[in-house]
Amino acid sequence: MATASSESVLKEYPRAVTAVLSVVGYALVLGAFAGVIPLFPELSRETVILFSDLIAVVNSLALTALLVGWWLIRRGEVRRHRAAMLTAFGLICLFLVLYLWKVGGGFEKSFVVREGQFLAGYAGVIEPLYLVMLAIHILLSVLAVPVVLYAIVLGLTHTPEELRNTAHARVGRIAVASWSLSLFLGVVTYVMLNHVYSWVPRGEEAMLLLLAVPAYATRRGDDE
């Protein structure tokens, strides 16, 4: 009875359920960043790096599942589409756990272009480009949450025939577009941050700048 009642509530009030789940998700992320959710064991530097790699793998798999799901529904393969989308959603939930743990128990990274690295002479272009892609990734991640959850709630509580009379298809297209671009940019910025250029733990940028200024002054003096 309780299960049937829960299912009827989900089916009858999908927007309200989506709103509640979205607020919970936002609260968890903000709590982890603010350090007010002491649920995560402290991570070593090496483990934070490992988590970054795992998150990139999970996001790549989620993007693949998402695109496969989109391709399947275009072919009319509803069951396989549903399986692919639930796989993508499960992977995103795994990402959320890893990400919150990395933030709550470890640290965030700041992007750095060091001398001698690829196109380092264009650091004034590369760094803003990275930040713009990161900002779009984060913005889409935030905006996609309620859209994705709404599509999932509708998909789980309605039959394929019933879904034709809902906003599932329209919302799903928006969810796939925003979610895919967010995941893609997340992977691109991960590669730039961890494998093409460098990083320092967030908060150490000021120290890096203090070290860089004397070095720059010395080079200027040598040139003169």
ZATI-860038 format. One record per residue (C-alpha): x, y, z; chain. Coordinates in steps of 0.02 Angstrom, whole numbers. Layout:
N
rec x=X y=Y z=Z chain=A
...
END
This chain:
224
rec x=0 y=0 z=0 chain=A
rec x=139 y=121 z=48 chain=A
rec x=232 y=82 z=-113 chain=A
rec x=77 y=106 z=-219 chain=A
rec x=40 y=269 z=-128 chain=A
rec x=218 y=332 z=-158 chain=A
rec x=207 y=289 z=-342 chain=A
rec x=42 y=381 z=-359 chain=A
rec x=115 y=536 z=-276 chain=A
rec x=264 y=532 z=-393 chain=A
rec x=150 y=513 z=-542 chain=A
rec x=24 y=644 z=-490 chain=A
rec x=147 y=777 z=-431 chain=A
rec x=304 y=758 z=-538 chain=A
rec x=346 y=943 z=-530 chain=A
rec x=335 y=951 z=-341 chain=A
rec x=441 y=794 z=-325 chain=A
rec x=567 y=868 z=-446 chain=A
rec x=574 y=1029 z=-346 chain=A
rec x=606 y=937 z=-182 chain=A
rec x=742 y=826 z=-257 chain=A
rec x=824 y=977 z=-340 chain=A
rec x=829 y=1074 z=-177 chain=A
rec x=906 y=925 z=-87 chain=A
rec x=1038 y=908 z=-222 chain=A
rec x=1081 y=1093 z=-219 chain=A
rec x=1090 y=1090 z=-29 chain=A
rec x=1211 y=944 z=-29 chain=A
rec x=1327 y=1030 z=-153 chain=A
rec x=1323 y=1199 z=-64 chain=A
rec x=1347 y=1113 z=104 chain=A
rec x=1500 y=1020 z=41 chain=A
rec x=1577 y=1181 z=-28 chain=A
rec x=1539 y=1275 z=133 chain=A
rec x=1610 y=1135 z=239 chain=A
rec x=1452 y=1118 z=342 chain=A
rec x=1421 y=935 z=296 chain=A
rec x=1552 y=838 z=397 chain=A
rec x=1510 y=672 z=316 chain=A
rec x=1665 y=646 z=212 chain=A
rec x=1829 y=571 z=276 chain=A
rec x=1982 y=677 z=241 chain=A
rec x=2072 y=634 z=79 chain=A
rec x=2258 y=640 z=44 chain=A
rec x=2327 y=737 z=-104 chain=A
rec x=2353 y=575 z=-199 chain=A
rec x=2174 y=520 z=-168 chain=A
rec x=2106 y=688 z=-226 chain=A
rec x=2202 y=664 z=-388 chain=A
rec x=2133 y=487 z=-403 chain=A
rec x=1956 y=550 z=-374 chain=A
rec x=1980 y=679 z=-513 chain=A
rec x=2027 y=540 z=-633 chain=A
rec x=1881 y=431 z=-577 chain=A
rec x=1760 y=575 z=-597 chain=A
rec x=1821 y=604 z=-776 chain=A
rec x=1796 y=419 z=-817 chain=A
rec x=1622 y=419 z=-740 chain=A
rec x=1574 y=577 z=-835 chain=A
rec x=1639 y=504 z=-999 chain=A
rec x=1536 y=347 z=-973 chain=A
rec x=1383 y=451 z=-927 chain=A
rec x=1402 y=555 z=-1086 chain=A
rec x=1417 y=396 z=-1189 chain=A
rec x=1262 y=320 z=-1108 chain=A
rec x=1167 y=482 z=-1134 chain=A
rec x=1208 y=492 z=-1320 chain=A
rec x=1170 y=308 z=-1344 chain=A
rec x=1002 y=335 z=-1259 chain=A
rec x=963 y=481 z=-1374 chain=A
rec x=1010 y=375 z=-1526 chain=A
rec x=902 y=230 z=-1466 chain=A
rec x=744 y=333 z=-1442 chain=A
rec x=765 y=404 z=-1617 chain=A
rec x=759 y=223 z=-1677 chain=A
rec x=604 y=190 z=-1574 chain=A
rec x=691 y=70 z=-1453 chain=A
rec x=602 y=128 z=-1296 chain=A
rec x=660 y=-6 z=-1174 chain=A
rec x=843 y=9 z=-1220 chain=A
rec x=826 y=199 z=-1217 chain=A
rec x=757 y=188 z=-1041 chain=A
rec x=900 y=74 z=-987 chain=A
rec x=1031 y=191 z=-1062 chain=A
rec x=957 y=345 z=-980 chain=A
rec x=943 y=261 z=-810 chain=A
rec x=1125 y=206 z=-830 chain=A
rec x=1174 y=386 z=-867 chain=A
rec x=1075 y=446 z=-716 chain=A
rec x=1155 y=315 z=-604 chain=A
rec x=1328 y=368 z=-662 chain=A
rec x=1286 y=550 z=-625 chain=A
rec x=1233 y=500 z=-449 chain=A
rec x=1401 y=411 z=-430 chain=A
rec x=1487 y=567 z=-494 chain=A
rec x=1395 y=672 z=-364 chain=A
rec x=1454 y=559 z=-222 chain=A
rec x=1635 y=563 z=-283 chain=A
rec x=1631 y=750 z=-315 chain=A
rec x=1555 y=795 z=-147 chain=A
rec x=1681 y=681 z=-61 chain=A
rec x=1825 y=762 z=-157 chain=A
rec x=1766 y=936 z=-110 chain=A
rec x=1714 y=896 z=68 chain=A
rec x=1863 y=787 z=111 chain=A
rec x=1995 y=858 z=-3 chain=A
rec x=2016 y=1018 z=-101 chain=A
rec x=1977 y=1103 z=-266 chain=A
rec x=2107 y=1144 z=-398 chain=A
rec x=2151 y=1307 z=-484 chain=A
rec x=2210 y=1313 z=-665 chain=A
rec x=2390 y=1366 z=-698 chain=A
rec x=2487 y=1385 z=-861 chain=A
rec x=2673 y=1364 z=-828 chain=A
rec x=2817 y=1422 z=-935 chain=A
rec x=2865 y=1294 z=-1066 chain=A
rec x=2695 y=1210 z=-1075 chain=A
rec x=2592 y=1195 z=-1234 chain=A
rec x=2553 y=1369 z=-1304 chain=A
rec x=2612 y=1446 z=-1140 chain=A
rec x=2647 y=1607 z=-1233 chain=A
rec x=2459 y=1624 z=-1255 chain=A
rec x=2418 y=1602 z=-1071 chain=A
rec x=2319 y=1764 z=-1078 chain=A
rec x=2200 y=1676 z=-1199 chain=A
rec x=2208 y=1498 z=-1132 chain=A
rec x=2167 y=1541 z=-951 chain=A
rec x=2010 y=1644 z=-992 chain=A
rec x=1956 y=1509 z=-1117 chain=A
rec x=1972 y=1376 z=-982 chain=A
rec x=1874 y=1482 z=-858 chain=A
rec x=1736 y=1515 z=-985 chain=A
rec x=1718 y=1329 z=-1024 chain=A
rec x=1719 y=1290 z=-838 chain=A
rec x=1587 y=1422 z=-805 chain=A
rec x=1474 y=1354 z=-943 chain=A
rec x=1501 y=1177 z=-876 chain=A
rec x=1452 y=1229 z=-699 chain=A
rec x=1305 y=1336 z=-756 chain=A
rec x=1233 y=1197 z=-863 chain=A
rec x=1261 y=1072 z=-723 chain=A
rec x=1158 y=1181 z=-606 chain=A
rec x=1021 y=1219 z=-732 chain=A
rec x=1009 y=1039 z=-793 chain=A
rec x=969 y=966 z=-622 chain=A
rec x=780 y=1002 z=-618 chain=A
rec x=760 y=966 z=-803 chain=A
rec x=847 y=798 z=-791 chain=A
rec x=755 y=750 z=-632 chain=A
rec x=587 y=797 z=-709 chain=A
rec x=621 y=689 z=-862 chain=A
rec x=675 y=545 z=-750 chain=A
rec x=523 y=559 z=-636 chain=A
rec x=405 y=560 z=-786 chain=A
rec x=496 y=415 z=-867 chain=A
rec x=489 y=308 z=-709 chain=A
rec x=306 y=340 z=-668 chain=A
rec x=224 y=331 z=-839 chain=A
rec x=206 y=198 z=-972 chain=A
rec x=271 y=236 z=-1147 chain=A
rec x=91 y=266 z=-1202 chain=A
rec x=60 y=386 z=-1058 chain=A
rec x=222 y=480 z=-1091 chain=A
rec x=155 y=536 z=-1260 chain=A
rec x=32 y=647 z=-1166 chain=A
rec x=165 y=726 z=-1055 chain=A
rec x=309 y=848 z=-1081 chain=A
rec x=435 y=705 z=-1069 chain=A
rec x=494 y=714 z=-1250 chain=A
rec x=517 y=903 z=-1249 chain=A
rec x=597 y=907 z=-1077 chain=A
rec x=705 y=758 z=-1123 chain=A
rec x=777 y=847 z=-1274 chain=A
rec x=823 y=997 z=-1166 chain=A
rec x=897 y=881 z=-1034 chain=A
rec x=1002 y=786 z=-1160 chain=A
rec x=1068 y=944 z=-1242 chain=A
rec x=1115 y=1034 z=-1080 chain=A
rec x=1177 y=878 z=-992 chain=A
rec x=1284 y=821 z=-1140 chain=A
rec x=1367 y=990 z=-1164 chain=A
rec x=1400 y=1004 z=-977 chain=A
rec x=1479 y=831 z=-970 chain=A
rec x=1582 y=863 z=-1127 chain=A
rec x=1651 y=1028 z=-1061 chain=A
rec x=1684 y=944 z=-894 chain=A
rec x=1794 y=814 z=-978 chain=A
rec x=1882 y=946 z=-1085 chain=A
rec x=1923 y=1056 z=-935 chain=A
rec x=1981 y=901 z=-839 chain=A
rec x=2105 y=860 z=-978 chain=A
rec x=2167 y=1039 z=-985 chain=A
rec x=2186 y=1052 z=-796 chain=A
rec x=2266 y=883 z=-763 chain=A
rec x=2355 y=828 z=-921 chain=A
rec x=2396 y=978 z=-1031 chain=A
rec x=2429 y=1116 z=-905 chain=A
rec x=2453 y=1124 z=-716 chain=A
rec x=2357 y=1159 z=-556 chain=A
rec x=2380 y=1214 z=-377 chain=A
rec x=2262 y=1183 z=-231 chain=A
rec x=2134 y=1323 z=-228 chain=A
rec x=2192 y=1458 z=-109 chain=A
rec x=2376 y=1443 z=-157 chain=A
rec x=2361 y=1555 z=-310 chain=A
rec x=2418 y=1707 z=-211 chain=A
rec x=2578 y=1618 z=-158 chain=A
rec x=2609 y=1568 z=-339 chain=A
rec x=2589 y=1750 z=-392 chain=A
rec x=2711 y=1809 z=-257 chain=A
rec x=2840 y=1686 z=-321 chain=A
rec x=2810 y=1734 z=-502 chain=A
rec x=2830 y=1922 z=-481 chain=A
rec x=3013 y=1918 z=-421 chain=A
rec x=3056 y=1796 z=-561 chain=A
rec x=2976 y=1912 z=-689 chain=A
rec x=3069 y=2062 z=-617 chain=A
rec x=3234 y=1967 z=-626 chain=A
rec x=3206 y=1926 z=-809 chain=A
rec x=3165 y=2107 z=-846 chain=A
rec x=3324 y=2161 z=-758 chain=A
rec x=3428 y=2038 z=-858 chain=A
rec x=3350 y=2100 z=-1020 chain=A
rec x=3393 y=2279 z=-978 chain=A
END
